[in-house]
Structure formats: structure tokens, C-alpha cells
Amino acid sequence: MLTEIIISGFGGQGVLFSGKCLAYSAMLKNVNISWLPSYGPEMRGGTANCSVCLSDEPIGSPLVTEPDILIAMNDPSVDKFIRSVKQGGKVFIDSSIADRKADFYDKFDGKIGIFRIPASQLAQDNGLGGMGNIILLGKVLKECSDMLCGIDRDTVFEAFTKIIPPKKEALIEKNRAAVLVGEGI
């Protein structure tokens, strides 16, 4: 099994952190992993994306050109990557920020699954400002469990304890809460 994922948005939206969460979770499950970040010269506010590959076999290349899963946190990310998603793939869009009209997605109907989630707004509404990325990750965990090589909520929760530094320990519970919000929609 090989699952290829692209996570994309503006710098500062936690795109690379979401990919790092998946990568560390895969290591905890002894799954083969590659995590390839890409960002412009100005991280906060510039474009950022990362490619994540999960596999039960060695990974030949970290480059993802046809993702199985796309997480897009803004319109430029939707525009850049949605056409490359594999037939039967799934796209998770932060509809609070990426506000394409519904008819934009009609041409993809039946080819890929599209989930439009107001993740940034849900984060604000739940006192989790800035955690729209993790809400989307929670939704991915719910909708793509068969594609994630055994990575589940508990694995991601454990990964939080490993990748969030001790001086920001209070963020562990907020991240866990954000995953639960995402799984609940």
C-alpha cells in the first residue's frame, strides 16, 4: 500500500506541522515514510506545501505528483493541486478561506471526493484559533482510515507529545481537541 498526500496553504497555517504529525505518526507505526516540505522565501504568508508518502514497502521517491489525498487550505492551493488528484482520491478544503463557488467543483464530481470544511472558522468557534490545519487532519483521519497504513487518532495524539516541545506543552491538549472537532464533522 502506498498513499501519497499533499498538504498546501499559506505559510503560518501549519501546513508543514500537519505533514510532520503524519510523518511522526507513521514512524510510531513502523510505516515507511517520506516528508518533503516546500515553501517560499517568506514562510509566514508565503506559499507552503509538503508531500507525505506512507507505505508498507520502501518508498522510491518523495515527490508526489498525483496525490491520493489533498489538503488545501486556500484557493491557490486548490487551483494548483486539485487537477492532479488521482481518480477516486479525496480532497479536504478549508472553505473558510478557500471560497470557490460550488459549481467550480462540479467538473470533479464522481472523479474525486471533495470535503469542504470551514476549518478555520470551526477553530475560532471552538477556541482553537490557528488550528484549522489540525481540524482538517482530524477529518482526514475519519474519512481515510483505510488509506493511512494504520495511523489513527491515538497514534496522532502520541505524535503530538513527541513533536510539540515541552515549553509549548499546553498546545498538546488543544491539538487533540482540534482532531476531535475534525472527526466530529
Backbone as CSV, one residue per row, in Angstrom:
resi,resn,N_x,N_y,N_z,CA_x,CA_y,CA_z,C_x,C_y,C_z
1,MET,0.837,-1.177,0.000,0.000,0.000,0.000,0.884,1.242,0.000
2,LEU,0.597,2.165,-0.885,1.272,3.453,-0.928,0.205,4.535,-0.976
3,THR,0.264,5.467,-0.038,-0.652,6.606,-0.028,0.178,7.868,-0.127
4,GLU,-0.154,8.694,-1.116,0.562,9.942,-1.340,-0.352,11.109,-1.000
5,ILE,0.196,12.047,-0.232,-0.594,13.152,0.308,0.121,14.468,0.023
6,ILE,-0.645,15.479,-0.365,-0.122,16.844,-0.435,-0.939,17.692,0.525
7,ILE,-0.244,18.480,1.332,-0.864,19.437,2.246,-0.349,20.807,1.822
8,SER,-1.267,21.742,1.547,-0.840,23.013,0.982,-1.651,24.184,1.524
9,GLY,-0.993,25.338,1.615,-1.653,26.560,2.067,-0.660,27.694,2.138
10,PHE,-1.003,28.722,2.890,-0.089,29.829,3.137,0.839,29.456,4.278
11,GLY,2.039,30.024,4.287,2.928,29.862,5.424,2.252,30.413,6.673
12,GLY,2.397,29.738,7.789,1.773,30.168,9.027,0.469,29.453,9.317
13,GLN,-0.040,28.676,8.360,-1.284,27.927,8.582,-1.029,26.545,9.175
14,GLY,0.208,26.187,9.398,0.514,24.896,9.996,0.575,23.749,9.010
15,VAL,0.770,24.069,7.744,0.825,23.048,6.697,1.959,22.057,6.958
16,LEU,3.151,22.577,7.225,4.295,21.694,7.455,4.130,20.909,8.756
17,PHE,3.534,21.536,9.764,3.289,20.847,11.033,2.330,19.668,10.831
18,SER,1.277,19.858,10.036,0.340,18.755,9.758,1.067,17.582,9.119
19,GLY,1.925,17.883,8.135,2.702,16.828,7.492,3.640,16.144,8.459
20,LYS,4.248,16.930,9.346,5.155,16.376,10.350,4.386,15.451,11.307
21,CYS,3.152,15.823,11.647,2.321,14.961,12.509,2.090,13.606,11.852
22,LEU,1.749,13.625,10.566,1.542,12.360,9.844,2.839,11.562,9.775
23,ALA,3.935,12.248,9.479,5.224,11.562,9.356,5.627,10.906,10.672
24,TYR,5.515,11.635,11.763,5.904,11.074,13.054,4.959,9.940,13.453
25,SER,3.689,10.093,13.145,2.718,9.023,13.428,3.094,7.760,12.675
26,ALA,3.520,7.924,11.425,3.934,6.766,10.627,5.149,6.084,11.249
27,MET,6.092,6.884,11.744,7.263,6.286,12.396,6.850,5.486,13.624
28,LEU,5.875,5.996,14.373,5.399,5.271,15.556,4.759,3.936,15.174
29,LYS,4.198,3.848,13.974,3.555,2.615,13.489,4.504,1.752,12.665
30,ASN,5.788,2.155,12.593,6.775,1.442,11.775,6.378,1.365,10.307
31,VAL,5.801,2.443,9.823,5.409,2.564,8.418,6.509,3.337,7.701
32,ASN,6.811,2.964,6.467,7.772,3.723,5.671,7.174,5.091,5.373
33,ILE,8.018,6.122,5.468,7.520,7.486,5.375,8.515,8.371,4.625
34,SER,7.966,9.299,3.874,8.779,10.418,3.408,7.970,11.686,3.645
35,TRP,8.661,12.743,4.027,8.051,14.054,4.282,8.937,15.068,3.592
36,LEU,8.381,15.751,2.599,9.171,16.689,1.817,8.507,18.059,1.861
37,PRO,9.059,18.980,2.672,8.474,20.316,2.754,8.923,21.194,1.591
38,SER,8.095,22.160,1.244,8.422,23.128,0.210,7.766,24.443,0.584
39,TYR,8.555,25.508,0.617,7.984,26.802,0.974,8.784,27.918,0.318
40,GLY,8.099,29.053,0.150,8.731,30.218,-0.447,9.687,30.884,0.525
41,PRO,10.377,31.938,0.076,11.366,32.595,0.929,10.767,33.238,2.169
42,GLU,9.509,33.624,2.133,8.862,34.200,3.302,7.852,33.187,3.818
43,MET,8.263,32.399,4.814,7.413,31.304,5.270,6.042,31.783,5.717
44,ARG,5.986,32.741,6.621,4.686,33.200,7.117,4.068,34.101,6.062
45,GLY,2.964,33.655,5.480,2.279,34.435,4.463,2.633,34.012,3.046
46,GLY,3.782,33.379,2.849,4.136,32.866,1.528,3.466,31.522,1.314
47,THR,3.715,30.914,0.186,3.110,29.613,-0.075,3.936,28.518,0.596
48,ALA,3.252,27.499,1.020,3.919,26.362,1.650,3.139,25.100,1.313
49,ASN,3.862,24.015,1.129,3.199,22.720,0.975,4.183,21.643,1.384
50,CYS,3.659,20.474,1.622,4.533,19.339,1.872,3.903,18.098,1.251
51,SER,4.788,17.218,0.853,4.387,15.927,0.312,4.685,14.870,1.364
52,VAL,3.719,14.012,1.605,3.877,12.935,2.573,3.534,11.630,1.866
53,CYS,4.437,10.670,1.952,4.193,9.335,1.399,4.205,8.339,2.552
54,LEU,3.186,7.499,2.598,3.076,6.435,3.598,3.044,5.113,2.846
55,SER,3.832,4.149,3.276,3.857,2.881,2.550,4.295,1.737,3.457
56,ASP,3.808,0.544,3.123,4.263,-0.647,3.833,5.498,-1.242,3.149
57,GLU,5.938,-0.606,2.052,7.150,-1.008,1.346,8.070,0.206,1.217
58,PRO,9.332,0.010,0.855,10.225,1.153,0.670,9.641,2.146,-0.348
59,ILE,9.893,3.431,-0.121,9.361,4.498,-0.971,10.421,4.880,-1.992
60,GLY,10.058,4.830,-3.259,11.004,5.105,-4.336,11.343,6.576,-4.490
61,SER,10.370,7.451,-4.272,10.607,8.881,-4.455,9.709,9.664,-3.504
62,PRO,10.235,10.732,-2.918,9.409,11.548,-2.017,8.509,12.532,-2.774
63,LEU,8.692,12.655,-4.080,7.889,13.597,-4.864,6.486,13.043,-5.094
64,VAL,5.491,13.867,-4.857,4.103,13.476,-5.079,3.559,14.327,-6.226
65,THR,3.246,13.661,-7.328,2.686,14.386,-8.478,1.202,14.097,-8.665
66,GLU,0.743,12.955,-8.168,-0.672,12.580,-8.242,-1.113,12.085,-6.866
67,PRO,-1.508,13.015,-5.989,-1.843,12.601,-4.626,-3.132,11.794,-4.541
68,ASP,-3.168,10.920,-3.549,-4.397,10.220,-3.194,-5.256,11.128,-2.319
69,ILE,-4.583,11.958,-1.526,-5.247,12.870,-0.597,-4.634,14.251,-0.772
70,LEU,-5.492,15.260,-0.865,-5.054,16.651,-0.915,-5.741,17.403,0.212
71,ILE,-4.951,18.117,1.008,-5.485,19.049,1.990,-5.101,20.435,1.487
72,ALA,-6.101,21.240,1.138,-5.859,22.573,0.577,-6.473,23.614,1.499
73,MET,-5.636,24.519,1.985,-6.100,25.493,2.970,-6.373,26.877,2.376
74,ASN,-6.234,27.024,1.050,-6.546,28.301,0.408,-6.809,28.081,-1.083
75,ASP,-7.333,29.108,-1.748,-7.654,28.987,-3.172,-6.443,28.683,-4.047
76,PRO,-5.280,29.347,-3.852,-4.136,28.998,-4.705,-3.751,27.517,-4.601
77,SER,-3.923,26.934,-3.428,-3.613,25.513,-3.258,-4.615,24.644,-4.007
78,VAL,-5.887,25.009,-3.930,-6.908,24.280,-4.693,-6.564,24.349,-6.174
79,ASP,-6.322,25.569,-6.662,-6.031,25.762,-8.090,-4.812,24.971,-8.541
80,LYS,-3.782,24.944,-7.716,-2.524,24.302,-8.103,-2.605,22.779,-8.113
81,PHE,-3.325,22.187,-7.157,-3.221,20.743,-6.969,-4.462,19.917,-7.272
82,ILE,-5.657,20.496,-7.319,-6.871,19.664,-7.399,-6.926,18.823,-8.675
83,ARG,-6.427,19.340,-9.765,-6.473,18.594,-11.034,-5.520,17.395,-11.053
84,SER,-4.571,17.357,-10.133,-3.599,16.264,-10.104,-4.025,15.113,-9.197
85,VAL,-5.112,15.262,-8.434,-5.554,14.211,-7.516,-5.990,12.983,-8.319
86,LYS,-5.544,11.816,-7.869,-5.873,10.562,-8.550,-7.374,10.322,-8.576
87,GLN,-7.828,9.647,-9.604,-9.219,9.201,-9.685,-9.545,8.427,-8.418
88,GLY,-10.625,8.777,-7.749,-11.018,8.135,-6.509,-10.350,8.729,-5.281
89,GLY,-9.492,9.726,-5.484,-8.821,10.383,-4.369,-9.766,11.281,-3.585
90,LYS,-9.247,11.868,-2.519,-10.076,12.713,-1.653,-9.389,14.057,-1.430
91,VAL,-10.218,15.111,-1.447,-9.726,16.474,-1.273,-10.430,17.093,-0.078
92,PHE,-9.640,17.697,0.813,-10.157,18.345,2.017,-9.792,19.818,1.932
93,ILE,-10.810,20.675,1.906,-10.618,22.099,1.654,-11.116,22.910,2.839
94,ASP,-10.298,23.879,3.277,-10.740,24.813,4.311,-11.627,25.854,3.631
95,SER,-12.922,25.626,3.675,-13.864,26.506,2.973,-14.032,27.861,3.654
96,SER,-13.452,28.053,4.834,-13.451,29.368,5.473,-12.561,30.327,4.686
97,ILE,-11.527,29.778,4.061,-10.541,30.590,3.352,-10.618,30.359,1.850
98,ALA,-10.695,29.110,1.450,-10.822,28.768,0.027,-12.302,28.841,-0.326
99,ASP,-12.686,29.894,-0.987,-14.125,30.141,-1.178,-14.577,30.062,-2.628
100,ARG,-14.048,29.105,-3.367,-14.523,28.883,-4.738,-16.015,28.565,-4.697
101,LYS,-16.725,29.028,-5.694,-18.162,28.729,-5.808,-18.334,27.220,-5.982
102,ALA,-19.444,26.709,-5.507,-19.703,25.266,-5.553,-19.609,24.716,-6.973
103,ASP,-20.037,25.492,-7.977,-20.005,24.982,-9.350,-18.576,24.767,-9.860
104,PHE,-17.584,25.385,-9.233,-16.184,25.142,-9.590,-15.865,23.656,-9.421
105,TYR,-16.447,23.036,-8.399,-16.148,21.649,-8.074,-16.975,20.650,-8.882
106,ASP,-17.996,21.130,-9.590,-18.868,20.228,-10.349,-18.098,19.386,-11.353
107,LYS,-17.074,19.957,-11.977,-16.316,19.219,-13.001,-15.536,18.039,-12.417
108,PHE,-15.375,18.010,-11.100,-14.658,16.924,-10.451,-15.608,15.883,-9.860
109,ASP,-16.913,16.146,-9.939,-17.921,15.273,-9.349,-17.820,13.862,-9.928
110,GLY,-17.775,12.893,-9.060,-17.686,11.499,-9.480,-16.257,11.025,-9.693
111,LYS,-15.310,11.949,-9.838,-13.912,11.567,-10.051,-13.146,11.515,-8.743
112,ILE,-13.418,12.483,-7.871,-12.751,12.557,-6.571,-13.783,12.963,-5.520
113,GLY,-13.505,12.613,-4.291,-14.367,13.037,-3.186,-13.893,14.384,-2.669
114,ILE,-14.811,15.325,-2.549,-14.451,16.663,-2.089,-15.181,16.961,-0.789
115,PHE,-14.401,17.344,0.222,-14.936,17.710,1.528,-14.603,19.173,1.775
116,ARG,-15.621,20.003,1.809,-15.426,21.434,2.070,-15.793,21.679,3.529
117,ILE,-14.786,21.961,4.340,-14.957,22.108,5.785,-14.500,23.505,6.192
118,PRO,-15.325,24.257,6.905,-14.898,25.594,7.356,-13.953,25.480,8.553
119,ALA,-12.800,24.886,8.333,-11.892,24.525,9.423,-11.404,25.728,10.229
120,SER,-11.012,26.796,9.562,-10.518,27.971,10.298,-11.624,28.582,11.142
121,GLN,-12.837,28.606,10.607,-13.970,29.141,11.372,-14.302,28.233,12.551
122,LEU,-14.283,26.926,12.323,-14.526,25.977,13.414,-13.465,26.124,14.508
123,ALA,-12.229,26.364,14.105,-11.164,26.563,15.089,-11.476,27.793,15.948
124,GLN,-11.859,28.888,15.307,-12.219,30.102,16.048,-13.397,29.846,16.985
125,ASP,-14.428,29.199,16.459,-15.646,28.954,17.234,-15.399,28.074,18.456
126,ASN,-14.364,27.235,18.389,-14.075,26.305,19.483,-12.883,26.738,20.342
127,GLY,-12.472,27.989,20.206,-11.348,28.486,20.998,-10.021,27.858,20.622
128,LEU,-9.909,27.446,19.357,-8.706,26.770,18.878,-8.076,27.543,17.721
129,GLY,-8.115,28.859,17.820,-7.613,29.708,16.738,-6.278,29.242,16.198
130,GLY,-6.159,29.221,14.888,-4.926,28.798,14.244,-4.780,27.301,14.082
131,MET,-5.805,26.536,14.431,-5.690,25.076,14.346,-6.623,24.470,13.296
132,GLY,-6.948,25.256,12.291,-7.744,24.723,11.182,-7.044,23.563,10.502
133,ASN,-5.707,23.623,10.443,-4.935,22.533,9.846,-5.163,21.209,10.567
134,ILE,-5.245,21.253,11.889,-5.414,20.021,12.664,-6.863,19.542,12.609
135,ILE,-7.802,20.474,12.486,-9.198,20.076,12.273,-9.315,19.307,10.959
136,LEU,-8.660,19.809,9.912,-8.671,19.085,8.636,-7.987,17.732,8.767
137,LEU,-6.904,17.668,9.533,-6.237,16.387,9.764,-7.177,15.405,10.455
138,GLY,-7.956,15.883,11.418,-8.945,15.028,12.080,-9.974,14.486,11.092
139,LYS,-10.413,15.325,10.167,-11.373,14.889,9.143,-10.734,13.838,8.226
140,VAL,-9.456,14.041,7.882,-8.746,13.045,7.071,-8.667,11.716,7.814
141,LEU,-8.362,11.759,9.111,-8.302,10.519,9.898,-9.633,9.779,9.849
142,LYS,-10.725,10.529,9.900,-12.059,9.918,9.875,-12.396,9.338,8.502
143,GLU,-12.133,10.093,7.453,-12.589,9.712,6.108,-11.626,8.796,5.358
144,CYS,-10.381,8.724,5.781,-9.365,7.992,5.021,-8.662,6.923,5.848
145,SER,-9.311,6.409,6.859,-8.647,5.459,7.756,-8.079,4.253,7.001
146,ASP,-8.709,3.835,5.930,-8.241,2.689,5.157,-7.017,3.003,4.300
147,MET,-6.656,4.286,4.192,-5.550,4.704,3.328,-4.306,5.116,4.112
148,LEU,-4.371,5.109,5.442,-3.308,5.711,6.245,-2.390,4.704,6.934
149,CYS,-2.335,3.481,6.440,-1.406,2.460,6.951,-1.503,2.276,8.458
150,GLY,-2.712,2.326,8.994,-2.909,2.080,10.418,-2.786,3.307,11.309
151,ILE,-2.487,4.466,10.746,-2.409,5.686,11.551,-3.821,6.069,11.970
152,ASP,-4.002,6.277,13.256,-5.308,6.637,13.779,-5.169,7.776,14.783
153,ARG,-6.272,8.152,15.382,-6.296,9.264,16.340,-5.284,9.059,17.462
154,ASP,-5.254,7.879,18.048,-4.358,7.639,19.177,-2.888,7.781,18.775
155,THR,-2.558,7.343,17.572,-1.184,7.484,17.089,-0.820,8.955,16.920
156,VAL,-1.740,9.729,16.347,-1.506,11.165,16.174,-1.388,11.846,17.540
157,PHE,-2.228,11.455,18.479,-2.136,12.021,19.828,-0.755,11.751,20.439
158,GLU,-0.251,10.540,20.251,1.080,10.215,20.766,2.146,11.044,20.047
159,ALA,1.976,11.221,18.746,2.936,12.026,17.978,2.991,13.454,18.502
160,PHE,1.843,14.015,18.887,1.838,15.375,19.438,2.785,15.483,20.630
161,THR,2.781,14.461,21.479,3.627,14.518,22.679,5.108,14.465,22.324
162,LYS,5.431,13.959,21.142,6.827,13.843,20.716,7.310,15.068,19.940
163,ILE,6.426,15.713,19.182,6.890,16.792,18.302,6.593,18.191,18.825
164,ILE,5.718,18.302,19.814,5.458,19.612,20.415,6.450,19.777,21.566
165,PRO,7.269,20.821,21.524,8.309,20.977,22.552,7.723,21.212,23.949
166,PRO,8.473,20.841,24.986,7.977,20.993,26.370,7.523,22.409,26.710
167,LYS,8.174,23.426,26.173,7.783,24.796,26.506,6.422,25.177,25.906
168,LYS,5.920,24.353,24.979,4.594,24.592,24.386,3.642,23.444,24.704
169,GLU,3.899,22.783,25.815,3.136,21.602,26.213,1.627,21.831,26.253
170,ALA,1.202,23.044,26.565,-0.234,23.356,26.627,-0.910,23.161,25.277
171,LEU,-0.142,23.212,24.205,-0.719,23.039,22.864,-1.083,21.593,22.551
172,ILE,-0.564,20.655,23.326,-0.885,19.243,23.077,-2.391,19.027,23.213
173,GLU,-2.975,19.498,24.291,-4.424,19.311,24.504,-5.247,20.060,23.466
174,LYS,-4.805,21.248,23.058,-5.529,22.000,22.022,-5.501,21.250,20.697
175,ASN,-4.355,20.677,20.366,-4.254,19.897,19.129,-5.149,18.657,19.192
176,ARG,-5.186,18.009,20.335,-6.075,16.847,20.493,-7.541,17.270,20.327
177,ALA,-7.895,18.398,20.915,-9.262,18.905,20.773,-9.591,19.215,19.320
178,ALA,-8.616,19.757,18.591,-8.837,20.088,17.167,-9.063,18.820,16.337
179,VAL,-8.320,17.764,16.626,-8.540,16.488,15.923,-9.955,15.998,16.163
180,LEU,-10.411,16.073,17.411,-11.759,15.615,17.749,-12.836,16.443,17.052
181,VAL,-12.611,17.748,16.911,-13.556,18.586,16.166,-13.624,18.105,14.720
182,GLY,-12.463,17.858,14.121,-12.419,17.375,12.738,-13.082,16.025,12.546
183,GLU,-12.893,15.134,13.498,-13.530,13.814,13.407,-15.037,13.915,13.595
184,GLY,-15.478,14.963,14.271,-16.909,15.115,14.550,-17.739,15.685,13.416
185,ILE,-17.079,16.151,12.355,-17.852,16.711,11.227,-17.948,15.750,10.082
